[in-house]
Amino acid sequence: MISETVVELSRAQFALHAVQYFLFVPLTLGLSLLLAAMESWFVLSGQGVYQRITQFWGKSFAIGFGLNMASSLVMASQFGTHWSYFAHYVGDVFALPLLLGFAGLFIAANGLGWFLFGWQRLGKGTHLAVTWLIAIGCHLSFFGFLIASGLDAKSRGCGIEHPNAAPGVA
């Protein structure tokens, strides 16, 4: 039997990560598009004010992205630790959307270093391409995790033929 303290602590941990995740994901998505638009305007117009705006909001984006990345990794590791039976049961269907989400995070995380420290090292066009890759990676990650959440909530496209068999896409 699991003690009540463990259950309460598990619920508090999940609540903390869920709130953090729902706060920083929209912030990250919105700021990624803002950064891409502001830097596009900087490259097209050549006005330095857009570069300063992009650099300012880029620092806020980096903090939000770091917190978003930390909460995403913790929530994903909970599939193996807290929900291992669920992960074993639906892993064949559930793994691909999670992989898509983590691939987007990987693309965005790799571009973030170039974005933050590449202002003097990269050309304007290359830095703009990196910024757009960050925005695309963030939205690709969101799309993958959204699909995974949708499969978790209402998996109408899955069917189970035998009680002991793994689910298959119908």
C-alpha positions in Angstrom: 0.0 0.0 0.0 1.3 3.4 -0.9 1.3 5.9 2.0 -0.8 9.1 1.8 2.3 11.3 2.0 3.8 9.8 -1.1 0.5 10.2 -3.0 0.2 13.9 -1.9 3.8 14.6 -2.8 3.3 13.0 -6.2 0.2 15.1 -6.8 2.0 18.3 -5.7 5.0 17.5 -8.0 2.7 16.9 -11.0 0.7 20.0 -10.2 3.9 22.1 -10.1 5.2 20.7 -13.4 1.8 21.1 -15.1 1.4 24.7 -14.0 5.0 25.5 -15.1 4.4 23.7 -18.4 1.2 25.5 -19.2 2.7 28.9 -18.3 6.0 28.6 -20.3 4.8 26.8 -23.4 2.6 29.6 -24.7 5.2 32.2 -23.7 7.9 30.3 -25.6 5.7 29.8 -28.7 4.7 33.5 -28.8 8.1 34.8 -28.2 9.7 32.5 -30.9 7.4 34.1 -33.5 8.0 37.6 -32.1 11.8 37.0 -32.4 11.5 35.7 -35.9 9.3 38.7 -37.0 11.5 41.3 -35.3 14.7 39.9 -36.7 13.1 39.7 -40.2 12.2 43.3 -40.0 15.8 44.1 -38.8 17.3 42.3 -41.8 14.9 43.8 -44.3 14.9 47.4 -43.0 18.4 47.6 -41.5 17.1 49.6 -38.5 19.0 48.8 -35.3 16.0 49.2 -33.1 14.6 45.9 -34.3 17.9 44.2 -33.4 17.9 45.6 -29.9 14.2 44.5 -29.5 15.2 41.0 -30.7 18.1 40.8 -28.3 16.0 42.0 -25.4 13.2 39.5 -25.9 15.7 36.8 -26.8 17.0 36.8 -23.3 13.4 36.4 -21.9 12.9 33.7 -24.5 16.0 31.9 -23.3 14.9 31.9 -19.7 11.4 30.7 -20.7 12.8 28.0 -23.0 15.1 26.7 -20.3 12.2 26.3 -17.9 10.1 24.8 -20.6 12.8 22.3 -21.5 13.3 21.4 -17.8 9.6 20.8 -17.3 9.3 18.8 -20.6 12.1 16.5 -19.7 10.7 15.9 -16.2 7.2 15.2 -17.5 8.6 12.8 -20.1 10.7 10.9 -17.6 7.5 10.4 -15.5 6.2 8.1 -18.3 8.9 5.6 -17.4 8.9 6.1 -13.7 5.3 6.8 -12.6 3.4 5.5 -15.6 5.5 2.6 -16.7 2.5 0.3 -17.3 0.8 3.0 -19.4 4.0 3.5 -21.4 4.5 -0.2 -21.9 0.9 -0.6 -23.0 0.6 2.3 -25.5 4.3 2.8 -26.3 4.0 1.7 -29.9 1.5 4.4 -30.7 2.6 7.0 -28.2 6.3 7.0 -29.0 6.2 8.7 -32.4 4.5 11.9 -31.3 6.8 12.1 -28.3 9.8 11.7 -30.6 8.5 14.5 -32.8 8.1 16.7 -29.8 11.7 16.0 -28.6 13.1 16.5 -32.1 11.5 20.0 -32.2 13.0 20.7 -28.8 16.4 19.5 -30.1 16.3 21.7 -33.1 15.3 24.8 -31.0 17.8 24.1 -28.3 20.7 23.8 -30.8 19.6 27.0 -32.5 19.3 28.9 -29.2 23.1 28.9 -28.6 23.7 30.3 -32.1 21.0 32.8 -31.6 22.3 34.1 -28.2 26.0 34.1 -29.0 26.1 34.4 -32.8 25.3 38.1 -33.3 28.9 39.0 -33.9 29.9 35.7 -35.5 27.1 35.0 -38.0 25.9 37.1 -40.9 22.5 38.7 -40.8 20.9 36.1 -43.1 22.4 33.1 -41.3 21.3 34.5 -37.9 17.8 35.1 -39.3 17.7 31.5 -40.6 18.7 30.3 -37.1 16.0 32.4 -35.5 13.4 30.9 -37.9 14.7 27.4 -37.1 14.1 28.1 -33.4 10.5 29.2 -34.1 9.9 26.1 -36.3 11.4 23.8 -33.8 9.3 25.2 -31.0 6.1 24.8 -33.0 7.1 21.3 -34.2 7.7 20.4 -30.6 4.3 21.8 -29.5 2.6 19.9 -32.4 4.2 16.6 -31.4 3.3 17.0 -27.7 -0.2 18.1 -28.7 -0.7 14.9 -30.7 0.6 12.9 -27.8 -1.8 14.6 -25.4 -4.7 14.0 -27.9 -3.8 10.3 -28.0 -3.7 10.2 -24.3 -7.1 11.8 -23.8 -9.3 10.2 -26.5 -7.6 7.5 -28.5 -10.5 6.6 -30.8 -8.1 5.5 -33.6 -6.7 2.6 -31.5 -8.3 -0.7 -30.9 -7.4 -3.7 -28.8 -8.0 -7.1 -30.3 -6.9 -9.2 -27.3 -6.7 -8.1 -23.7 -3.0 -9.1 -23.5 -2.0 -7.6 -26.8 -0.5 -4.2 -27.5 -2.7 -1.6 -29.0 -2.7 -1.1 -32.7 -3.8 1.7 -34.9 -7.3 0.9 -36.3 
